[in-house]
Amino acid sequence: MADTVDLPLVGVVGPATRPRHLVVRQGGRLRLTSPQLTGPQARSVADALAGRLGGAHRDDDLGVTVRDVAVGLVVEVRAVSGRHQVLRFTRLRPDL
């Protein structure tokens, strides 16, 4: 079963010009989108975040280095239920 939800974007994993994963806040927890962003998705995210990324820090809970997003943006993800819920990036929501 899958639901589409809008979640706040709080960071990215990977280079600013080609992020690999997004870090979103869901229910008070930080979560990574999966699978890795495609080339077109990474370019659209990088373009939208140009000049809006803060510093990088290691997030031990996620096990990755995260670059913070300085401005609150919202992303639409498809939450696929199963043994472990997977959040698949769908699109940026600049209208929210």
Secondary structure, 3 states (H helix, E strand, C coil): CEEEEEEEEEEEECCCCCCCEEEEEECCEEEECCCCCCHHHHHHHHHHHCCCEEEEEEECCCCEEEEEEEEEEEEEEEEECCCCCEEEEEEECCCC
